[in-house]
Amino acid sequence: MPSHTLNAAVLGSGLLGLDLVERMQRSPHLNCGLVVGRTSGSRGLEQAAELGCATAGGGVAALLGADQSFDIVFDATNAFEHPEHWVQLASTGAVLIDLTPTRGSTLIVPAVNGDQAAKHQHIGLISCGGQASIPVLHALAQHYRPSYVEMVATAASVSVGRASRLNLDEYVGTTQGAIRQFTRTVEVKAMLNISAAAPPPPFRIAMTMVAPGVEQGPVSTVVEAAAAAMQEVVPGYRVTSCTVTGDTVRVIAEVSATRSRMPVHAGNLEVISAAAIYAAEQHALATAPALKELTR
């Protein structure tokens, strides 16, 4: 393993955890040292082993008992377990990147404040809806004073796992709080629709902002710039509609998965996985500043 590479572990062996493994294998800055699942011999751990990673069952206890240390830990479990994971891992010095909708950490959205990721040990990625909507909403809020913001995410049922379904209340609460923080808007509403349509629909985010003085031309320019910044991290991100009616802006965006393991409709997983790897690589670059020249 090159001396500049950070060693990472993944808590969670679902599709999201496996995508993190594949992304690390393509990263010059990250090494996957261990994938931990709840139960030994699960299909997810078998697939991680097939990808060449060491695996273990037993959850966070197995990670803490491993015969190696970790610079980065990705938590792809659920919002109920994450707070205890942070309690147990904080003293190890590892950077904990939370892919669950849990509050209490420093919120990072790569296209908005990604340059701050390397300064924090406990990073929260909000939710897939938060990652997909906040770049646009934040950009608009820099030019207008919104009185109301709404975000409705629609994800295919087959791309929403059991943990996400158990965490729906946390998803809504954490996403609303993050939108409120990044747009400085008091009245915020977030929703998640899980669609059982066949064929599965793409991950879609419908955003509404009410603000005085909005005009189609300037709004479109701001939204296009925000989408372009988002595409640097998530290539499958695109704005499909942007309209202004009176004081109301409506923007619709879709995220298509572009990864080999991900079905195209799983943009909800792609957007959160990409953000996690981005945050981890910022830590790697910060610990080896000379590497910044290699990424230009």
N, C-alpha and C positions, 0 to 999 in steps of 0.2 A: 504494500500500500504506500503510495507516495507520501512524503513527509507532510505535505500541505493538505492532505485529504482528511476531512473530519469523519470520524467513525459514528455511525448512526444505528439506532434500533427502532423498530416499528412495533408498536403495541396495537394489535388487531390484524387479523389475517383474512379479512374480507376483500372484495374487489378493490376497494380504496387502498388498503394496505399493500396489495400486490402491485398496484399501479405505482405506488411510491417506490417499491423495490426496483421496478423497471426503470423509473426515472433516475434513481440513484446510479444504476448501472451505466447510464449514459452520461452521467455528470462527471466532470474531471475533478470535482471538489468534494464528493461525498462517497462514502463506502457503506454498504449495508452489512453491518456486523451481525445482526440478529433480528429475526422476526418472531414475535411472541404471540401466541394465541391462547384462548381460554383452555382448550382441550388438545392434548397431544394426539397426533394422528388425524387431525381434521383435514378436510380436502384443501383448505386454504394453506395450511402449513406444508402439505405435500407439494402444492404448486410452488410455494416459496423455495422449498428444497430443490425442486426441479430447476429453478432459476439460479441455483448455486448458493443460496443463503443458508446460514446456520439457523435452526429453528428450535423452539421450545414451547411447551405447554405450561400452564400454571399462572398466566397473567403477569402482573408487575413483579410478583415475588421471584419469578424466574429471571426476569431482567436484572433485578437487584442482586441475585445470586450468581450471575454470569461471571465467567473467568476473564472478562474484558471490561474496559471502561468505555463509556459512550459520551461523545461531545454533544450529540443531538438525539433526542427521543421524539418521535412522532406518535401522538396519541390519536389513533383512529378507532377508539372504542365507543364510548357513549358519555353523555353529559352527566349521568349519575355517578359514574366511576372516576371521571377526570379529576375532581377536586382532591380525592384521596391519592391519586397518582402524583399530583403536584406536591402534596405533603411529603410523600415518601421519596420523591426524586429531587426536591429542591436542594438538599444538602450535598448531593453528589456533584453539583456544579454543571450538570448537563443542561443544555437549552431544551426546554419542553415546548414543542409546537403542537398546539391543540387544534385538531380538526373537528372537534365536537362543538355544539352550540352552547358553550359554558361561559359564564361571565367571570370576571375577576382577574383577567390577564390583560396585557397590553394588546390592543387590537391593531392588526396590521392588514392593510389592503395594498398589495404591491403597486398598483397604478396610482395610488394616492400618497401613501406614506411609507413605501417600501424601503426608503433609505434609512428609516429608523429601526428596522428589524434587528440589526446587529448590536443595538444598544441594550437589548432586553433578553432576560433569561426565560421568561414565561410569556409566550406569544399566543394570542387567540386569533383565529381566522373567521370568527363570527358564524357564518353559514354560507352555503352555496348561493342563496339569494342575496345575502349581504355582499359577497365578493362580486357578484355579477351586476348589482345595481348601484352600489356606493360610488364607483368611479364616475358614473354619469350624474348622479344626484349631487355629489360633492362639487363637481365642476360647475353645475348650474347654480349651486348655492354660493359660489364665489362671485357671481354676477348679479344675482337677484336675492331678495329676502323672502323665502317661502313661508307661507302661513300654514301650509298643509302638505305632507308628503305621504305617498302610498306606494307600496311595492307588493305585487302579487306574483309569486313564482309558481310555475306549473312544471312538475316533473313526472316522467313516466313511472308508473307503478313498479315496473320491473327494475328500475334503477334506484329505488328507495328501499333500503334494507330495514331489518327489524329494529336496529338501534335508532335509526332516524325516525321511525314510526313511534317509538317509545318517547322520543325527545321532541315531539311536535310543540309542546308548550314552551320548552326551552328555546326551540328554534325561533318561534315568534317573538318571545320576550327579548332574546339576545339580539335578534336582527333589528327590532324596533329601537332598542337602546343604541345600537351602533349607528343606525341612520340618523337618529336624533343627535348623536355626538358629531358625526361628520358633516351634517348640514345645518346644525344649530337651529333646528326646528322643534318646537314643542309638540305640535300635534302630528303624530306619525302613526301609520298603521302598516303592518306587514302581515302577509298571509301566504300559506303554501297549499296549493292544490296538488293532489296526487291523482294522476289520470290513468285509468285502466284501458284507455283507448287502444285499439289495434288497427294498424301498426302503432307502436309506441311513438308518441310525439316527441319532438326535440325539447330540450330544456328551454323554457321561455320565461322572460321576466317582463312584466308590464309595470311601468312606472308612471305615476301621476304626481305633478307638482303644481300647486297653486301659488302664484307669485305676481305682484303688480309689475307692469311694465314689460312683460315678456313679448317678444316679437319673433316671428318664424325664422327670419334670416339669421340673426345673432344666435338664437337658440340652436339652430341646426349646426352652426359652426362650432359651438361649444361641445355639442353632443358628438359630432364627428371626431373632434380632437380627443375626447375622452375614450371613444371606441378604439381609436388608433393606438392609444397608450395601453389599453386593455389587451389588444391583439399582440402586443409585444410579449405578453406573458401567456395568453390563451389564444392561440391562432384561430380557433374555431368560433370566436366571439364576433357577432355582427349585429348592428342595429338595423331592424327591418322597417321601422316606422318612427317618425318624429313629427308631431303635429302640434300647433298652437291654436287654441280657440279661446278668445278673450284672455283671461288671466290664467288659463290652465294649459300646462304642457303635458303631453302624453308621449311616452317613448316606449317602444317595444324592442327588446333585444332577444336574441337566441344564441345558445351556446351548443355547438356540435362537438362531440368528442373526436379527436384526431389520433388517438393512441391506438396501437395495435390490439391491446387487450380490451379496450373499452368499446362497447357498441356505440354507434353514432348518437343515439338518443341520450347517452349518459353524460351529457354536458354538465349536469349538476355535480358529478364526481370529478370530472376533469378540472373544473374551475377551482375547486378546493384543493385538489392534489397539486396543481400547478402553483398555487399560492404557497403551499407548504414547502415545496422544493425551493422556490424563490427565496423564502425567508431563511432556510437553512444555508443556501449558497451565499447569502449576504454575510452570514457569520463566518463562513469559510474565507471569503474575500477579506473580511476585516482582520482575521488572524494572520493572513499572509498578504499584506498590501501589494506586494510585487505582482501578485496574480491579476490585479486589476488591468495591468498592461496587456495580459494575454486575452482578456475578454473584450477588448476594444475592437 
